[in-house]
């Protein structure tokens, strides 16, 4: 579950940045194919998806404790 959350979180952020860039009306530049194929995300292999989800859970526990009911 933590990996699915992490992937969805990153996909949402990527979409948000793309939509913001598209709103400028300027042509978007593409990364060279070699960079796109080897891209491992903003943190690469260094961040465990469990740490990311657990951090969000701590925020929810603190700010919206009713979510756990």
C-alpha positions in Angstrom: 0.0 0.0 0.0 2.8 2.4 0.8 4.3 2.1 -2.7 0.9 2.7 -4.3 0.5 5.8 -2.1 3.9 7.1 -3.0 3.4 6.5 -6.8 0.0 8.3 -6.7 1.4 11.2 -4.7 4.3 11.7 -7.2 1.9 11.3 -10.2 -0.4 14.0 -8.8 2.5 16.4 -8.3 3.8 15.7 -11.8 0.4 16.4 -13.3 0.0 19.6 -11.2 3.4 20.9 -12.5 2.6 20.0 -16.1 -0.8 21.7 -16.0 0.7 24.8 -14.5 3.4 24.8 -17.2 0.7 24.3 -19.9 -1.2 27.3 -18.6 1.6 29.6 -19.6 0.8 28.9 -23.3 4.5 28.4 -24.0 5.8 25.3 -25.7 7.0 22.7 -23.2 10.6 21.4 -23.5 11.1 17.6 -23.3 14.0 15.9 -21.6 16.3 13.9 -23.9 15.2 10.3 -24.2 18.2 9.0 -22.3 17.3 11.1 -19.3 13.6 10.1 -19.3 14.4 6.4 -19.5 16.8 6.4 -16.6 14.9 8.8 -14.3 14.1 7.2 -10.9 12.0 10.0 -9.5 12.8 12.9 -7.3 14.4 10.8 -4.6 15.5 7.8 -6.6 16.2 4.7 -4.6 17.2 6.7 -1.5 13.7 7.1 0.0 11.6 4.3 1.3 8.0 4.7 0.4 7.0 3.5 3.9 8.7 6.5 5.4 6.7 8.8 3.1 3.3 7.2 4.0 4.2 7.1 7.7 5.0 10.8 7.7 1.6 11.6 6.1 0.0 9.4 8.8 1.7 11.4 11.5 0.4 14.6 10.0 -3.1 13.1 9.8 -2.9 11.9 13.4 -2.0 15.3 14.6 -4.3 17.5 12.3 -7.2 15.2 11.5 -7.4 12.4 14.1 -11.0 11.5 13.0 -9.7 9.9 9.8 -8.8 6.7 11.7 -12.3 5.9 12.8 
